Each structure stands twice: as structure tokens, then as C-alpha cells.
Amino acid sequence: VEYNTINATGISNANYADSFIDLKGTRAYIRYNTFYRDGEVKLSKGIAVIDRGVELSSYEHAIHDNTFFLDSDGSDINMVDAYSGTSDVYAWNNLRIPAGG
């Protein structure tokens, strides 16, 4: 996933829809994107990495050089959340605006 603009407006929080992107497979590259919260209160994660409990699930992901605009009240939102069972999830050079969280 490269060079996209992703807006959280309208995220429902139904069926775990609470992040910009959920990664559940293998070897995904998320880079050079811009993410906007735009006041969406149902956004609780930036990018979620989730193990599905099956072979070859959720490893070797690279998340880099993205910009996350999370609004001033989004300090509790992590840019990347990797849950138990995931491995080799790398995140670097991502920018959070405003800083913090």
C-alpha cells in the first residue's frame, strides 16, 4: 500500500472496524501514505497487525515513511499496534502530527 491518502471519516467500529488498516497476512509494505483522523472518534488504532491463528498469518510487515494526522485529542491512538502472535513487524520513520501518544 503506497502513496495513498486515507481518511477515517465514517469508520463504524462494527466488526472491529476501528483502524485505518488491519494487516492479517504476510509481508505487507505500508509506506508513503498519509492518514487523517479528521475528528473521527471511533478510530482507536492507526494500523493494526493481527494474528489470525493460522499458518503464515501476520509476519514480516514493514510500515515506514507514513504521516498520521491524529488530531489534538487523539493522543491515545498508536500509529501501529502489533498484537500477540505476530512477528517481525517493523515500523520506522513514521510521523505523528501532533507529536505524542
C-alpha positions in Angstrom: 0.0 0.0 0.0 1.8 3.1 -1.2 1.2 6.8 -1.9 -2.4 6.8 -0.7 -4.5 9.3 1.3 -6.7 7.5 3.9 -9.4 9.3 5.8 -11.0 7.8 8.9 -14.3 9.6 8.5 -17.2 7.1 8.7 -15.3 4.3 10.4 -18.1 2.3 12.1 -16.4 0.4 14.9 -18.6 -2.5 13.9 -16.9 -5.9 13.2 -13.6 -4.5 14.5 -13.6 -1.6 12.1 -11.6 0.8 14.3 -8.3 1.3 12.4 -7.1 2.7 9.1 -5.7 -0.7 8.1 -5.7 -4.2 9.5 -2.8 -6.4 8.5 -3.6 -10.1 8.8 -1.5 -11.7 6.1 2.2 -12.0 5.3 4.8 -9.4 4.0 2.8 -6.3 3.6 4.5 -3.0 2.9 2.7 0.1 4.1 4.7 3.2 3.0 4.5 6.8 1.8 0.8 7.2 2.8 -1.0 10.0 4.6 -3.6 9.1 7.2 -6.2 11.6 8.5 -8.3 11.1 11.6 -10.4 14.2 10.8 -12.2 14.1 14.2 -13.5 10.5 13.8 -14.0 9.4 17.5 -14.4 5.7 16.5 -10.8 5.4 15.3 -8.8 3.7 18.0 -5.8 2.4 16.1 -3.6 3.5 13.3 -2.5 0.3 11.7 -3.4 -3.0 13.5 -1.4 -6.1 12.9 -3.5 -9.1 13.9 -2.6 -12.8 14.0 -5.5 -15.0 12.7 -4.2 -18.1 14.4 -3.5 -19.9 11.2 -0.2 -20.8 9.5 1.6 -17.9 7.7 -0.5 -15.3 9.5 0.8 -11.9 10.3 4.5 -11.7 10.0 7.2 -9.7 8.1 5.4 -6.4 7.8 7.2 -3.2 7.0 5.5 0.1 7.9 7.5 3.2 7.1 7.6 6.8 5.9 3.9 7.4 6.6 2.3 10.5 8.1 -0.5 10.2 10.6 -2.7 13.3 11.4 -4.4 12.2 14.6 -5.9 15.5 15.9 -5.1 17.1 19.2 -7.4 14.7 21.1 -6.0 11.5 19.5 -3.1 11.1 21.9 -4.3 7.6 23.0 -4.1 6.3 19.4 -1.0 4.3 18.5 0.3 4.6 15.0 1.0 0.8 14.9 -0.5 -1.9 17.2 1.0 -5.4 16.8 -0.9 -8.0 18.8 0.3 -11.3 20.3 1.1 -14.0 17.8 2.5 -11.5 15.3 6.3 -11.5 14.5 8.8 -9.5 12.6 6.7 -6.3 12.4 8.9 -3.3 11.7 7.8 0.3 11.8 10.2 3.2 11.3 10.4 6.8 10.1 6.6 7.4 10.6 5.5 10.9 11.5 2.7 11.6 14.0 1.0 15.0 14.0 0.7 16.3 16.6 3.6 14.5 18.3 2.9 12.4 21.4 0.9 9.3 22.2 
